[in-house]
Amino acid sequence: MQGSRPVRLDLIRIQDALGADVVAGAEKMDTAVAAVYASDLMSDVLAYGKPGSALLTGLNSPQAAISAYMAEFKAVIFIRGKRPAPAILRFAEDKGLVVLSARDDMFEACAKIALLDHAGEGPVEGALVPARIEEEAIRYEFSIDGRDFSNAGMVSTQVKIILKTIGYDPPLVRRVAISTYEGEMNVVMHAERATATLDIGNREIRVVIDDEGKGIPDVALAMQEGWTTASDEQRALGFGSGMGLPNIKKNADAVEIVSAVGKGTRLQMRFFIQEGGSHGGRV
């Protein structure tokens, strides 16, 4: 997870965002990193990692610390609660690497770090962009790449984290997250790219996904359970059961789909908020 320009992000802010434990280098937690690179493939770390970055990894082996050192990284963050073995820890301490241990998985850790405002310079490329849209309402903007199955689900993960952090009722957060995930997967499967917006107001949460894709010839047919245009390859990956749009309809309070064949689709999902953060009735 890297931006296209330099950013300043202190390790202590990353620790706070992840609720991570400091395993080594507590005296260096005010160190700034240029980027956070998430990978379990150390050859990729060596090939693409920026000097001065932090490595986010689930690989609990000496190669993680050695690769971080070779790539001139400043820290290693182990995910899923992993703790480095004594040999790894000794190497990291000897080379001046900060070591953290976070309980999140890779997706959640990346999303939480992406939510941080990088020294007031705006978000890292690919992270959400907060912007005011009206009084007492907040908008977050995301981008989704079509055919990018390796990152599918990142946007919906970010949406879920935002709503959980605000403190909405878990059932409401779950409905929004599921609907957003289904919409995101439709983009990955059928479109070239899309923009997604999350609008949070006093009375409703609204998610809108505008994609550039082949469009939907018959929206009513596409809303039927089991109807799908997924390829055999997509089915082999576990997608394309024909439940995406029906699942959105089931979880959202209101759904609007506008589509033009050969141009793209606009999917709007609304979730009504009652006092105390609970959801309203379906319409």
C-alpha positions in Angstrom: 0.0 0.0 0.0 2.0 2.9 -1.3 1.2 6.4 -2.5 2.5 8.1 -5.6 4.1 10.9 -3.5 6.1 11.2 -0.3 4.0 11.2 2.9 4.8 11.5 6.6 3.3 9.1 8.9 4.6 8.4 12.4 4.8 4.9 13.7 3.0 5.9 16.9 0.0 6.8 14.8 0.0 3.5 13.1 0.3 1.7 16.4 -2.7 3.7 17.8 -4.8 3.0 14.6 -4.1 -0.8 14.9 -4.1 -1.1 18.7 -0.7 -2.8 18.2 1.8 -3.9 20.8 5.4 -2.5 20.6 7.7 -5.6 20.6 10.9 -3.7 19.9 12.1 -0.1 19.4 9.7 1.7 21.8 12.2 4.6 21.9 11.7 5.1 18.1 8.0 5.3 17.9 8.1 8.9 16.8 9.9 7.8 13.6 8.2 8.8 10.4 7.8 6.3 7.6 7.4 7.1 3.9 4.9 4.4 3.2 3.4 1.1 4.4 4.1 -1.9 2.2 1.8 -4.9 2.8 3.1 -8.2 1.5 4.1 -11.8 2.5 6.3 -12.1 -0.6 9.7 -10.9 0.3 10.9 -10.8 -3.3 8.2 -8.2 -3.9 9.3 -6.2 -0.9 12.9 -6.1 -2.2 11.7 -5.2 -5.7 9.1 -2.6 -5.0 9.4 -1.4 -1.4 10.4 2.2 -0.8 13.3 2.9 1.6 12.1 4.3 4.8 8.8 2.4 4.7 7.2 0.0 7.2 6.5 -3.6 6.3 3.1 -5.1 7.1 3.3 -8.9 7.0 1.9 -12.2 8.2 5.2 -13.9 7.4 6.7 -14.7 10.9 10.2 -15.8 9.8 13.7 -14.3 9.7 13.2 -13.4 6.1 10.7 -10.7 7.1 13.1 -8.9 9.2 16.1 -9.5 6.9 14.1 -8.3 3.8 13.0 -5.2 5.7 16.5 -4.4 6.6 17.8 -5.1 3.1 15.1 -2.8 1.7 16.1 -0.1 4.2 12.7 -0.2 5.9 12.3 1.3 9.4 9.7 -1.1 10.9 8.1 -4.5 10.7 4.4 -4.9 11.7 3.3 -8.5 12.2 -0.4 -9.1 11.7 -2.9 -11.6 13.2 -1.3 -11.3 16.6 2.0 -12.9 15.5 5.1 -12.4 17.6 8.6 -12.8 16.2 10.8 -15.6 17.5 13.8 -14.6 19.6 16.2 -14.9 16.7 14.1 -12.6 14.6 13.7 -10.1 17.5 17.5 -10.1 18.1 18.2 -9.4 14.5 15.6 -6.6 14.4 16.9 -4.9 17.5 20.5 -5.2 16.3 19.6 -3.5 13.0 17.5 -0.8 14.6 14.1 -2.0 13.3 10.9 -1.1 15.2 8.7 -4.2 15.6 5.0 -4.1 16.2 2.4 -6.9 16.6 -1.2 -6.2 15.5 -4.3 -8.4 15.9 -6.0 -7.4 12.7 -5.7 -9.4 9.4 -4.1 -7.9 6.4 -7.3 -6.3 4.9 -8.3 -4.6 8.2 -4.8 -3.4 9.0 -4.4 -1.8 5.6 -7.8 -0.2 5.8 -7.1 1.3 9.2 -3.8 2.7 8.1 -5.4 4.1 4.9 -7.9 6.0 7.1 -5.1 8.0 8.7 -4.6 11.6 7.4 -1.0 11.6 6.3 0.4 14.7 8.1 -2.4 16.9 6.7 -1.2 16.2 3.1 -4.3 14.1 2.1 -4.6 10.4 1.8 -2.3 7.9 0.2 -3.3 7.1 -3.4 -6.1 4.4 -3.3 -7.2 5.5 0.2 -10.5 7.1 0.9 -10.9 10.8 0.5 -13.1 12.6 3.2 -15.0 15.7 2.1 -17.9 17.7 3.4 -21.0 17.4 1.3 -23.6 19.2 3.4 -24.1 20.5 6.9 -23.7 17.7 9.5 -22.9 15.2 6.7 -19.7 13.5 5.7 -18.6 12.0 2.3 -15.9 9.5 1.7 -14.7 8.7 -1.8 -13.1 5.5 -3.1 -11.9 4.0 -6.3 -12.4 0.4 -7.4 -10.4 -1.3 -10.2 -12.2 -3.8 -12.4 -10.7 -7.3 -12.7 -8.6 -6.7 -9.6 -9.6 -9.8 -7.6 -6.5 -9.5 -5.3 -7.9 -6.3 -3.8 -11.6 -7.0 -4.0 -13.2 -6.2 -0.8 -10.9 -3.5 0.4 -13.4 -0.7 -0.2 -16.2 -2.5 1.7 -13.7 -3.2 4.5 -12.9 0.4 4.8 -16.6 1.3 4.9 -17.2 -1.2 7.7 -14.3 0.2 9.7 -15.6 3.8 9.3 -19.1 2.9 10.5 -17.8 0.7 13.4 -15.5 3.5 14.5 -18.4 6.0 14.5 -20.4 3.6 16.6 -23.4 2.5 14.6 -25.4 -0.5 15.6 -23.7 -3.8 14.5 -26.7 -5.0 12.5 -26.7 -1.7 10.5 -23.0 -1.8 9.9 -23.3 -5.4 8.7 -26.1 -4.6 6.2 -24.1 -1.6 4.8 -20.9 -3.7 4.6 -22.5 -6.6 2.8 -24.3 -4.4 0.3 -21.1 -2.5 -0.4 -19.2 -5.7 -0.8 -21.7 -7.1 -3.3 -21.6 -3.8 -5.3 -17.8 -3.8 -5.2 -17.7 -7.4 -6.5 -20.0 -6.5 -9.4 -17.5 -3.9 -10.5 -14.5 -6.2 -10.2 -16.4 -8.9 -12.2 -18.1 -6.8 -14.9 -16.6 -3.3 -15.2 -13.3 -1.5 -15.9 -13.3 0.9 -13.0 -15.7 2.7 -10.6 -15.9 5.4 -8.1 -17.8 4.7 -4.8 -19.0 7.3 -2.3 -20.1 6.8 1.3 -22.4 9.6 2.5 -23.1 9.7 6.3 -25.8 12.0 7.4 -28.1 12.3 10.4 -30.9 10.4 8.9 -29.3 7.9 6.5 -26.2 6.3 5.2 -25.9 6.3 1.4 -23.5 4.3 -0.8 -23.3 5.1 -4.5 -21.2 3.1 -7.0 -20.7 4.5 -10.5 -18.9 2.2 -12.8 -17.6 2.3 -16.4 -18.6 -1.1 -17.7 -20.8 -3.1 -20.1 -24.0 -2.1 -18.3 -27.0 -4.2 -17.5 -29.5 -4.9 -20.4 -32.3 -6.0 -18.1 -32.2 -4.7 -14.5 -35.3 -6.5 -13.5 -33.9 -9.8 -14.7 -30.6 -9.1 -13.0 -32.4 -8.7 -9.7 -33.7 -12.2 -9.8 -31.9 -14.8 -7.6 -29.6 -17.1 -9.5 -29.4 -15.0 -12.7 -25.8 -14.3 -13.6 -23.5 -13.5 -16.5 -20.3 -14.6 -14.6 -17.7 -16.4 -16.6 -16.6 -20.0 -15.7 -13.3 -18.5 -14.5 -15.1 -16.2 -12.1 -17.3 -19.0 -10.9 -14.1 -21.1 -10.2 -13.0 -18.2 -8.0 -16.2 -18.5 -5.9 -18.1 -15.6 -7.5 -21.1 -15.2 -9.7 -23.8 -17.2 -7.9 -26.4 -14.7 -9.0 -27.1 -13.5 -5.5 -25.2 -10.1 -5.6 -28.1 -7.7 -6.5 -30.7 -9.7 -4.7 -28.5 -9.6 -1.6 -28.2 -5.9 -1.9 -32.0 -5.5 -2.2 -32.4 -7.7 0.9 -30.0 -5.6 3.1 -30.6 -2.0 1.9 -33.6 0.0 2.8 -33.8 1.5 -0.7 -32.0 0.5 -4.0 -31.8 2.4 -7.2 -30.1 1.1 -10.4 -29.6 3.2 -13.5 -27.7 1.4 -16.3 -26.8 2.0 -19.9 -25.5 -0.8 -22.1 -21.9 -0.2 -23.2 -21.5 2.7 -20.8 -21.9 1.7 -17.2 -24.2 1.4 -14.1 -25.0 3.6 -11.2 -26.0 1.7 -8.1 -27.4 3.7 -5.1 -28.0 2.0 -1.8 -29.7 3.8 1.1 -29.9 2.8 4.8 -32.1 4.8 7.1 -31.0 5.7 10.6 -33.3 5.9 13.6 -32.4 7.7 16.8 -29.6 5.8 18.5 -28.1 4.5 15.3 -30.6 1.7 14.5 -31.9 1.1 11.1 -35.3 2.0 9.8 -37.9 -0.1 7.9 -37.6 -1.3 4.3 -39.3 0.6 1.5 
